[in-house]
Amino acid sequence: MKLRSDCFLPLSLVFNPNWWNKTAGISFDKPFYFDARTREANDKRMRRTLFEQFGAYGFGEEHPEERPVIGSQFVAGGFIIPAMLGAEIRFSPAEAPQPLPRPFTRTEIETFTRPDFRQTWPMNELIRSWDEQEEAYGYLVGDLNTDGLLNAAYHFYGADLFSDLLEEPERPERFMAEISNLIVETAAYIRSRSGSYSVSVNRAAAHLTPTPFIHANCSVQMISPRVYTRSLLPIEQRMARQIQPFGIHHCGVQMEKYAKEYAKIPVDFCDVGWGSDPQKCREALPDAFLNLRLSPIRLLTAKPEEAAADTEFLLSSLERLENVIIAMVFAASTWILEHPAKISSRFVKLSISFGKVQNKNG
């Protein structure tokens, strides 16, 4: 399934919850996710804030209306899968939800079967809320981050996950296969309700048609490509046969070491984490959209010209710029809070220098 972008070189500015908290006064406590009226009010405020801060560059809406949002399209936070598996979730005013470790016994791991997502918290509570919104509005908007295999498994398996992947791979593979089925079932249901399933994983998905499913492989760099190929690749291939188009969120370094394996899924979209080689990733994935990610850590202190130089380095490393997206993830450093317009101006001008850019709704 071939993806299409809404512009030649999409540009995505993504902000950490602490930026939203300091800039717009938004709290990311439990009501942000579970109370429909709070979701709708915050969604309206976020679109207006983007316009106030970056409207000159095509972001946000000047006069947004409330809409029946089921999950924010402006922040990530993959807590629903760990929550359905039994993890306690810690909510904080200026942070993404944090699943807390809930170690399973070996017997629990060996006998684990996925729960019915419709009957399990938090999805059962969210579904009731969505039903009320759809009855009131006639439609739904937004989606939820459905996390990833290794990310979710680690909360329950602990450090033994990595040793077992080397010595007794059948046990963690069976466990993650069950998690994968829960992810696919939940994501497919979310898409059936709102029309998308991964904008909350990556804002870049909003620029692509059809909207891809994006599987979060944040932790994959903790295992070798050989272990990935043997244990995780077959599971992700099964997932991709069930849910299309399929994408991978690889925010870690050296994605090129895994790119040839991702090509075997195959994938239509890949995040390319800072510290990866974009051209080697392109050679392994010639037709996929590559979302080139700047380092959020460097962006905490980088001045516009420094961040722009990093962006130009990524773009210049590629022999061709078709099917490329640029993503910048910002936290609330003092410099960024005081000079948002300078940041946007530098990045937009840089993007235009490489190719005409358009943005919609941040």
DAMO-V561379 format. One record per pair of residues at least 12 apart in sequence whose ideal C-beta (glycine too) atoms are under 10 Angstrom apart, sorted by the first residue. I is the first residue (numbers start at 1). J is the second residue. D is the distance in whole Angstrom. If there is no record, write none. Layout:
i=<I;I>
j=<J;J>
d=<D;D>
//
This chain:
i=<1;1;1;1;1;1;2;2;2;2;2;2;3;3;3;3;3;3;3;3;3;3;3;3;3;3;3;4;4;4;4;4;4;5;5;5;5;5;5;5;5;5;5;6;6;6;6;6;6;6;7;7;7;7;7;7;7;7;7;7;8;8;8;8;8;8;8;8;8;8;8;9;9;9;9;9;9;9;9;9;9;9;9;9;9;9;9;9;10;10;10;10;10;10;10;10;10;10;10;10;10;10;10;10;11;11;11;11;11;11;11;11;11;11;11;11;11;11;11;11;11;11;11;12;12;12;12;12;12;12;12;12;12;12;12;12;12;12;12;13;13;13;13;13;13;13;13;13;13;13;13;13;13;13;13;13;13;14;14;14;14;14;14;14;14;14;14;14;14;14;15;15;15;15;15;15;15;15;15;15;15;15;15;15;15;16;16;16;16;16;16;16;16;16;16;16;16;16;17;17;17;17;17;17;17;17;17;17;17;17;17;17;18;18;18;18;18;18;18;18;18;19;19;19;19;19;19;19;19;19;19;19;19;20;20;20;20;20;20;20;20;20;20;21;21;21;21;21;22;22;22;22;22;22;22;23;23;23;23;23;23;23;23;23;24;24;24;24;24;24;24;24;25;25;25;25;26;26;26;26;26;26;26;26;26;26;26;26;27;27;27;27;27;28;28;28;28;28;28;28;28;28;28;28;29;29;29;29;29;30;30;30;30;31;32;32;32;32;32;32;32;33;33;33;33;33;33;33;33;33;33;33;33;33;33;33;34;34;34;34;34;35;36;36;36;36;36;36;36;36;36;36;37;37;37;39;39;39;39;39;39;39;39;39;39;39;40;40;40;40;40;40;40;40;41;41;42;42;42;42;43;43;43;43;43;43;43;43;43;43;43;44;44;44;44;44;44;44;45;45;46;46;46;46;46;46;46;46;46;46;47;47;47;47;47;47;47;47;47;47;47;47;48;48;48;48;48;49;49;49;50;50;50;50;50;51;51;51;51;52;53;53;53;53;53;53;54;54;54;54;54;54;54;54;54;55;55;55;56;56;56;56;57;57;57;57;57;57;57;57;57;57;57;58;58;58;58;58;58;58;58;59;59;59;59;59;59;60;60;60;60;60;61;61;61;64;66;67;67;67;67;67;67;68;68;68;68;68;68;68;68;68;68;68;68;68;68;69;69;69;69;69;69;69;69;70;70;70;70;70;70;70;70;70;70;70;70;70;70;70;70;71;71;71;71;71;71;71;71;71;71;71;71;71;71;72;72;72;72;72;72;73;73;73;73;73;73;73;73;73;73;73;73;74;74;74;74;74;74;75;75;75;75;75;76;76;76;76;76;76;76;76;76;76;76;76;76;76;77;77;77;77;77;77;77;77;77;77;77;77;78;78;78;78;78;78;78;78;78;78;78;78;78;78;78;78;79;79;79;79;79;79;79;79;79;80;80;80;80;80;80;80;80;80;80;80;80;80;80;80;80;80;81;81;81;81;81;81;81;81;81;81;81;81;81;81;81;81;81;81;81;81;82;82;82;82;82;82;82;82;82;82;82;82;82;82;83;83;83;83;83;83;83;84;84;84;84;84;84;84;84;84;84;84;84;84;84;85;85;85;85;85;85;85;85;85;85;85;85;85;85;85;86;86;86;86;86;86;86;86;86;87;87;87;87;87;87;87;88;88;88;88;89;89;94;94;96;97;97;99;99;99;99;99;99;100;101;101;101;101;101;102;102;102;103;103;103;103;103;104;104;104;104;104;104;104;106;106;106;106;108;108;108;109;109;109;109;109;109;109;109;109;109;109;110;110;110;110;111;112;112;112;112;112;113;113;113;114;114;114;114;114;114;114;114;114;115;115;116;116;117;117;117;117;117;117;117;118;118;118;120;120;122;123;123;123;123;123;123;126;126;126;127;127;127;130;130;130;130;131;133;134;134;139;139;139;140;140;140;140;140;140;141;141;141;141;141;142;142;142;142;142;142;142;142;143;143;143;143;143;143;143;143;143;143;143;143;143;143;143;144;144;144;144;144;144;144;144;144;145;145;145;145;145;145;145;145;145;145;146;146;146;146;146;146;146;146;146;146;146;146;146;146;146;146;147;147;147;147;147;147;147;147;147;147;148;148;148;148;148;148;148;148;148;148;148;148;148;148;148;148;148;149;149;149;149;149;149;149;149;149;149;149;149;149;149;149;149;149;149;150;150;150;150;150;150;150;150;150;150;150;150;150;150;150;150;151;151;151;151;151;151;151;151;152;152;152;152;152;152;152;152;153;153;153;153;153;153;153;153;153;154;154;156;156;157;157;157;157;160;161;161;161;161;161;162;162;162;162;164;165;165;165;165;165;165;165;165;166;166;166;166;166;166;169;169;169;170;172;172;173;173;173;173;173;174;176;176;176;176;177;177;177;177;177;178;179;180;180;180;180;180;180;180;181;181;181;181;183;183;183;183;183;183;183;184;184;184;184;184;184;184;184;185;185;187;187;187;187;187;187;187;188;188;188;190;191;191;191;191;194;195;195;196;196;196;196;197;197;197;197;197;198;198;198;198;198;198;198;198;198;199;199;199;200;201;201;201;201;201;201;201;202;202;202;202;202;202;202;202;202;202;202;202;203;203;203;203;203;203;204;204;204;204;204;204;204;204;204;204;204;204;205;205;205;205;205;205;206;206;206;206;207;207;207;207;207;207;208;208;208;208;208;208;208;208;209;210;210;210;211;211;211;212;212;212;212;212;212;212;212;212;212;212;213;213;213;213;213;213;213;213;213;213;213;214;214;214;214;214;214;214;214;214;214;214;215;215;215;215;215;215;215;215;215;215;215;215;215;216;216;216;216;216;216;217;217;217;217;217;217;217;217;217;217;217;217;217;218;218;218;218;218;218;219;219;220;220;220;220;220;220;220;220;220;220;220;220;221;221;221;221;221;221;221;221;221;221;221;222;223;224;224;225;225;225;225;225;225;225;226;228;228;228;228;229;229;229;229;232;232;233;233;233;233;233;234;236;236;236;236;236;236;237;237;237;238;239;240;240;240;240;240;241;244;245;245;245;245;245;245;246;246;246;246;246;246;246;247;247;247;247;247;247;247;247;247;247;248;248;248;248;248;248;248;248;248;248;248;248;249;249;249;249;249;249;250;250;250;250;250;250;250;250;250;250;251;251;251;251;251;251;251;251;251;251;251;251;252;252;252;252;252;252;252;253;253;253;253;253;253;254;254;254;254;254;254;255;255;255;255;255;255;255;255;255;255;255;255;255;255;255;256;256;256;256;256;256;256;256;256;256;256;257;257;257;257;257;258;258;258;258;259;259;259;259;259;259;259;259;259;259;259;260;260;260;260;260;261;262;262;262;262;263;263;263;263;263;263;263;265;266;266;266;267;267;267;267;268;268;268;268;268;269;269;269;269;269;269;269;270;270;270;270;270;270;270;271;271;271;271;271;271;271;272;272;272;272;272;272;272;272;272;272;273;273;273;273;273;274;274;274;274;274;274;274;274;274;274;274;275;275;276;276;276;276;276;277;278;278;278;278;278;278;278;278;278;278;279;279;279;279;279;279;280;281;281;282;282;282;282;282;282;282;282;283;285;286;286;286;287;287;288;289;289;289;289;290;290;290;290;290;290;290;290;291;291;291;291;291;292;292;292;292;292;292;292;292;292;292;292;292;293;293;293;293;293;293;294;294;294;294;294;294;294;294;294;294;294;294;295;295;295;295;296;296;296;296;296;297;297;298;299;299;299;299;299;299;299;299;300;300;300;300;300;300;300;301;301;301;301;302;302;302;302;303;303;303;303;303;304;304;304;304;304;304;304;304;304;304;304;304;305;305;306;307;307;307;307;307;307;307;308;308;308;308;308;308;308;308;309;309;310;311;311;311;311;311;311;311;312;312;312;314;315;315;315;315;315;316;318;321;321;322;324;324;326;326;326;326;326;328;328;328;330;344>
j=<210;212;244;245;246;268;209;210;245;268;287;323;205;207;208;209;210;211;212;245;247;268;269;287;288;289;323;207;208;209;210;289;323;204;207;208;209;289;322;323;324;325;358;206;207;208;209;358;359;360;58;207;325;351;355;356;357;358;359;360;321;322;323;324;351;352;354;355;356;357;358;207;315;321;322;323;324;325;326;350;351;352;353;354;355;356;357;358;203;204;206;207;208;289;291;324;325;326;327;351;357;358;359;360;57;58;59;204;207;311;325;326;327;328;344;347;348;350;351;352;357;358;359;59;202;203;204;205;206;207;291;293;325;326;327;328;329;359;362;50;53;54;57;59;203;326;327;328;329;330;340;343;344;347;348;359;362;74;75;76;202;203;204;293;296;327;328;329;330;362;46;49;50;53;74;75;203;328;329;330;331;332;336;340;362;75;76;94;95;96;296;300;329;330;331;332;333;336;32;72;74;75;76;77;92;93;94;95;96;97;331;332;92;93;94;95;96;330;331;332;333;49;53;75;94;329;330;331;332;333;336;337;340;32;42;45;46;49;72;74;75;94;332;92;93;94;95;332;94;331;332;333;334;336;337;46;49;50;52;53;332;336;337;340;42;45;46;48;49;50;52;53;42;45;49;93;38;41;42;43;45;46;49;72;74;75;93;94;42;91;92;93;94;42;72;75;77;91;92;93;94;95;96;97;91;92;93;94;97;89;91;97;122;91;71;72;75;77;91;93;97;70;71;72;75;77;79;80;89;91;97;122;125;126;129;144;91;122;125;126;129;129;68;69;70;126;128;129;130;132;133;136;66;129;133;66;67;68;69;70;71;72;129;133;141;142;65;66;67;68;69;133;137;141;66;69;69;72;74;75;64;66;67;68;69;71;72;73;74;141;142;61;63;64;65;66;67;69;64;66;60;61;64;69;72;73;74;75;361;362;59;60;61;62;63;64;65;67;73;74;361;362;60;61;62;63;64;64;74;362;64;74;359;361;362;63;64;361;362;340;337;340;341;343;344;362;340;341;343;344;345;347;348;359;362;341;344;362;341;344;345;348;341;343;344;345;347;348;349;351;357;359;362;344;348;357;358;359;360;361;362;344;348;359;360;361;362;74;359;360;361;362;360;361;362;361;137;133;137;139;140;141;142;129;130;132;133;134;135;136;137;138;139;140;141;142;194;130;133;137;140;141;142;143;194;126;127;129;130;133;134;140;141;142;143;144;190;193;194;196;200;126;130;140;141;142;143;144;145;190;194;196;197;199;200;142;143;144;145;199;200;141;142;143;194;196;199;200;203;205;206;361;362;142;199;200;203;361;362;96;97;145;200;203;96;97;144;145;147;198;199;200;201;202;203;216;249;329;89;91;95;96;97;98;99;144;145;147;200;201;96;97;99;144;145;146;147;148;151;152;183;200;201;216;218;249;91;96;97;98;99;122;144;145;147;97;99;117;120;121;122;123;126;144;145;146;147;152;182;183;186;190;99;114;117;123;144;145;146;147;148;149;151;152;153;155;179;182;183;186;187;216;97;98;99;100;101;102;147;151;152;153;154;155;156;179;97;99;120;121;122;123;155;114;115;116;117;119;120;121;122;123;124;152;179;182;186;99;102;104;112;114;115;120;147;152;153;155;156;178;179;182;99;102;104;108;115;120;121;155;156;99;100;101;102;152;155;156;100;101;102;155;121;122;331;332;145;122;145;147;151;152;154;155;156;155;154;155;156;157;158;155;156;158;155;156;157;158;160;153;155;156;157;158;160;175;157;160;164;171;156;157;175;153;156;157;160;161;164;171;172;174;175;178;170;171;174;175;174;156;174;175;178;179;178;181;182;177;178;179;180;181;182;183;185;186;178;182;182;185;182;183;185;186;187;189;190;185;186;189;182;186;144;144;182;185;186;189;190;144;190;193;189;190;193;142;190;193;194;193;193;193;194;193;194;195;190;192;193;194;195;196;193;194;195;196;199;190;193;194;195;196;197;199;200;187;190;191;193;194;195;196;197;198;199;200;201;205;211;213;186;187;190;194;197;198;199;200;201;187;197;198;199;200;201;202;214;216;249;182;183;184;185;186;187;188;190;197;198;200;201;213;214;215;216;179;182;183;186;187;201;215;216;218;249;176;179;180;183;201;214;215;216;217;218;219;220;232;236;248;249;250;172;173;175;176;177;179;180;183;215;216;217;219;220;231;232;235;236;239;162;165;172;176;179;216;217;218;219;220;221;222;223;228;231;232;179;215;216;217;218;219;220;249;175;176;179;180;182;183;216;219;165;172;175;176;178;179;180;219;232;219;222;175;179;171;172;175;176;172;175;176;219;222;223;219;222;223;227;231;222;223;224;227;228;230;231;232;223;224;226;227;230;231;227;230;231;231;231;232;230;231;232;234;235;235;231;232;235;236;231;234;235;238;239;235;235;215;232;235;236;238;239;242;235;238;239;242;213;215;216;235;239;242;243;213;215;238;239;240;241;242;243;242;243;201;213;214;215;239;242;243;213;242;243;213;210;211;213;243;211;210;211;210;211;212;213;211;212;213;214;243;211;212;213;214;215;216;247;249;269;211;212;214;214;213;214;215;216;247;249;271;214;216;247;249;251;269;271;291;293;325;327;329;291;325;327;329;361;362;247;249;269;271;289;290;291;292;293;325;326;327;247;249;269;289;291;325;359;360;361;362;289;291;325;358;359;360;245;247;268;269;289;291;323;325;245;244;245;268;245;247;269;243;244;245;246;247;248;267;268;269;288;289;239;240;242;243;244;245;246;247;248;268;269;245;246;247;248;249;267;268;269;270;271;291;235;236;239;240;243;246;247;248;249;250;265;267;269;247;248;249;250;251;271;232;236;248;249;250;251;252;255;258;262;270;271;273;249;250;251;252;271;273;251;252;232;236;248;249;250;251;252;255;257;258;261;262;250;251;252;253;254;255;257;258;273;275;276;252;258;257;258;254;256;257;258;259;260;261;261;257;258;261;262;258;260;261;264;258;261;258;261;262;264;265;264;248;261;262;264;265;267;264;265;266;265;265;264;265;266;267;268;265;268;266;267;268;269;288;289;262;265;266;267;268;269;288;262;265;267;268;269;270;271;288;289;291;261;262;265;267;268;269;270;271;272;285;288;291;269;270;271;273;291;293;262;267;270;271;272;273;276;281;291;293;271;272;273;274;275;276;291;293;295;296;327;329;271;272;273;274;275;276;293;273;274;275;276;277;295;273;275;276;277;280;281;270;271;272;273;274;275;276;277;278;280;281;284;285;290;293;272;276;277;278;279;280;281;282;283;284;285;276;277;280;281;284;270;276;281;284;272;276;277;280;281;282;283;284;285;288;290;280;281;283;284;285;284;281;284;285;288;281;283;284;285;286;287;288;288;285;287;288;285;287;288;289;285;287;288;289;323;285;288;289;290;291;323;325;282;284;285;288;289;290;291;289;290;291;292;293;325;327;285;288;290;291;292;293;314;324;325;327;291;292;293;294;295;292;293;294;295;296;297;298;299;310;314;329;293;295;290;292;293;314;317;317;290;292;313;314;315;316;317;318;319;324;314;316;317;318;319;320;317;317;318;317;318;319;320;321;322;323;324;319;323;320;322;323;322;323;323;322;323;324;325;314;318;321;322;323;324;325;326;323;324;325;326;327;310;311;313;314;315;317;318;324;325;326;327;328;314;325;326;327;328;329;307;308;310;311;313;314;326;327;328;329;330;347;307;310;328;329;327;328;329;330;331;329;331;310;328;329;330;331;333;335;336;343;330;331;332;333;334;335;336;333;334;335;336;333;335;336;343;335;339;342;343;346;335;336;339;341;342;343;344;345;346;347;349;350;342;346;346;328;330;336;343;346;347;350;343;345;346;347;349;350;351;353;346;350;328;326;328;346;347;350;351;354;350;353;354;326;350;351;353;354;355;354;354;354;355;355;354;355;347;350;351;354;357;343;344;347;343;359>
d=<7;9;5;4;9;6;10;10;8;8;8;10;10;10;5;7;7;9;6;6;9;5;7;9;8;6;8;9;7;5;8;10;10;9;5;6;8;7;9;7;9;7;10;9;5;8;7;7;9;7;10;7;10;9;8;7;6;4;8;9;8;8;10;9;9;10;9;4;5;7;8;10;8;6;9;10;6;8;7;10;5;8;10;6;4;7;5;9;9;6;9;4;8;9;9;8;5;7;9;9;7;8;8;9;8;9;9;9;9;9;8;5;8;8;9;6;7;9;5;9;5;9;6;10;8;5;5;9;8;7;8;10;6;7;5;7;9;8;8;8;9;7;9;7;8;9;8;5;8;7;9;8;7;7;10;8;7;8;8;8;8;5;9;9;9;6;7;5;7;8;9;9;9;9;7;8;10;9;8;5;8;8;9;10;9;8;9;9;9;8;8;10;7;6;4;7;10;10;9;10;10;6;9;8;8;8;6;6;6;9;9;9;9;9;4;7;9;10;6;4;9;10;10;9;9;10;6;6;4;9;7;8;9;10;9;9;7;8;9;7;7;8;8;9;6;4;9;7;7;10;5;10;10;10;6;10;6;10;9;7;7;9;7;8;8;6;7;8;4;9;9;9;10;8;9;10;10;9;5;10;6;7;8;9;9;9;9;9;9;9;9;4;8;9;9;7;8;7;6;6;7;6;7;7;5;7;6;10;10;8;5;9;9;9;10;7;9;9;8;9;9;10;7;8;10;8;8;9;9;8;7;8;10;8;10;9;9;7;6;7;7;8;8;9;8;10;10;5;8;6;5;9;9;10;10;10;10;9;5;7;8;7;8;9;10;8;10;5;7;7;6;8;9;10;7;10;8;7;9;10;8;7;7;9;4;10;6;8;8;8;8;9;10;5;7;5;8;9;8;10;8;10;9;10;7;9;5;9;10;8;9;5;4;9;10;4;9;9;9;8;6;7;7;7;8;8;5;10;9;9;9;8;10;7;4;9;8;9;9;9;10;5;8;10;8;9;7;8;9;5;9;10;9;8;7;10;10;10;7;7;8;9;9;10;5;7;8;5;9;10;9;7;10;9;8;8;6;4;7;9;9;7;9;6;8;7;4;10;9;10;7;6;10;7;9;9;9;9;7;9;9;5;9;10;8;9;4;7;10;7;4;8;7;5;6;8;9;10;8;10;8;5;4;9;9;7;9;8;5;7;9;5;7;5;7;7;8;7;6;10;10;8;9;10;9;5;5;4;8;8;8;10;10;9;5;6;9;9;10;9;6;8;5;8;10;8;5;6;7;9;7;8;8;9;9;8;7;9;6;7;10;9;7;9;7;10;10;5;10;10;10;6;6;8;9;9;9;9;10;10;9;4;5;9;10;9;6;10;8;10;8;8;8;8;4;7;4;7;7;8;10;9;7;6;9;10;9;8;4;8;6;8;9;8;8;9;10;9;10;9;6;6;8;5;7;7;8;10;10;10;7;9;9;10;9;10;9;9;6;4;8;10;8;5;10;9;7;6;6;7;10;9;9;10;4;9;10;8;7;8;6;10;10;5;8;10;8;7;8;7;5;8;10;8;6;9;6;10;5;7;7;6;9;9;10;7;8;9;8;9;8;8;8;9;10;7;9;7;6;9;7;8;10;5;8;9;9;9;10;9;7;4;6;7;5;9;5;7;5;9;7;10;10;8;10;8;9;10;10;9;9;8;10;5;10;8;8;6;8;10;7;6;6;10;9;7;8;5;9;10;9;5;7;8;10;8;10;8;10;8;8;10;9;9;7;6;9;9;9;6;8;8;5;10;10;6;8;8;10;8;8;6;6;9;6;9;10;9;5;7;9;5;4;9;8;10;10;7;9;9;6;10;6;5;10;7;10;9;9;8;9;10;9;9;10;10;7;8;9;8;9;10;8;10;8;10;9;6;8;9;10;7;9;9;8;9;9;10;5;4;8;10;10;6;8;8;10;9;10;6;9;7;10;7;7;8;5;7;9;6;8;5;5;7;6;5;8;9;8;10;8;8;6;9;8;9;10;6;9;10;9;8;9;5;5;9;9;7;9;9;5;9;10;6;5;10;7;7;8;9;8;8;9;8;8;9;10;7;10;10;9;9;5;9;10;10;9;9;8;9;9;5;3;5;7;7;8;9;9;9;7;10;10;10;9;5;9;6;6;8;8;9;8;9;9;9;6;6;7;9;9;9;9;7;9;9;7;8;4;6;10;7;7;9;9;7;10;10;6;8;5;5;9;10;10;8;5;9;9;8;9;9;10;7;6;5;10;6;10;9;10;6;9;8;9;9;6;7;9;9;9;9;9;9;9;10;7;7;8;10;10;6;9;5;9;8;6;9;9;9;10;7;10;10;8;7;5;9;7;10;9;5;8;8;7;10;8;7;6;10;10;9;5;8;10;10;9;9;9;5;8;7;5;9;9;9;9;9;9;7;9;10;7;10;9;8;10;9;6;10;10;5;5;9;10;10;6;9;9;9;9;6;9;8;6;10;10;8;8;8;10;9;7;9;4;9;9;7;9;5;8;8;7;6;5;4;9;9;7;8;9;7;10;9;9;9;4;8;6;8;6;9;5;9;8;6;9;8;6;7;9;9;7;10;9;9;7;9;9;7;9;10;8;8;8;10;5;10;9;5;9;6;8;10;8;10;9;10;10;7;7;9;9;9;7;9;8;8;8;9;9;7;6;10;10;8;10;8;6;9;8;10;10;9;8;4;7;4;10;9;6;5;10;8;8;9;9;5;7;7;6;6;10;9;9;10;8;4;7;5;9;10;6;9;8;9;10;7;7;9;9;7;7;6;7;10;9;9;10;10;8;5;9;8;9;8;8;5;6;5;8;8;9;8;9;9;8;10;7;8;5;7;9;9;10;8;7;10;9;10;7;10;7;9;10;6;10;10;8;9;4;6;7;8;8;8;8;9;10;8;10;8;10;9;10;5;5;9;8;6;9;9;6;6;9;9;9;5;8;10;9;9;6;9;6;7;10;8;9;8;9;6;9;7;5;9;10;8;10;5;7;7;9;9;8;10;8;4;7;10;9;10;6;8;6;6;8;10;10;10;6;6;3;7;8;8;8;9;10;5;8;5;10;7;5;7;10;10;9;10;9;8;5;9;9;9;8;10;6;5;7;6;8;9;9;9;6;9;4;8;10;10;10;6;10;9;10;9;9;10;5;9;8;8;10;6;7;3;6;10;10;8;6;6;8;9;10;7;8;5;6;10;8;4;8;9;9;6;9;10;9;10;9;6;5;8;9;4;5;9;8;7;10;9;9;9;10;10;9;9;9;9;9;8;9;7;5;9;8;4;6;9;10;9;10;9;5;9;9;9;7;7;8;10;10;5;6;9;9;8;10;8;9;8;7;10;5;9;9;8;6;7;9;9;6;5;8;7;9;9;10;9;6;5;7;6;7;10;8;5;9;6;9;8;9;10;5;6;5;6;8;9;10;9;10;9;5;10;9;8;6;6;4;8;8;7;10;8;8;10;10;7;10;9;9;9;10;7;7;6;9;6;8;9;5;5;10;8;10;10;5;6;6;10;9;10;9;9;6;7;8;10;10;9;9;9;9;10;10;9;9;7;7;9;5;7;6;10;8;10;10;7;6;7;10;10;8;4;8;5;10;8;10;5;7;9;8;7;7;6;7;10;9;9;8;5;8;7;7;10;5;6;10;7;8;7;5;7;9;9;9;7;10;9;10;8;4;7;6;10;9;7;6;7;6;8;8;10;8;9;8;6;9;5;10;8;8;7;10;7;9;9;8;9;9;7;9;9;9;9;9;10;8;10;5;6;9;8;4;8;10;10;10;7;10;7;10;10;7;7;7;9;9;10;5;7;8;5;10;10;10;9;9;6;8;9;7;6;8;9;6;9;8;7;8;9;9;5;9;9;10;6;6;9;9;9;8;9;6;9;9;8;10;7;8;10>
//
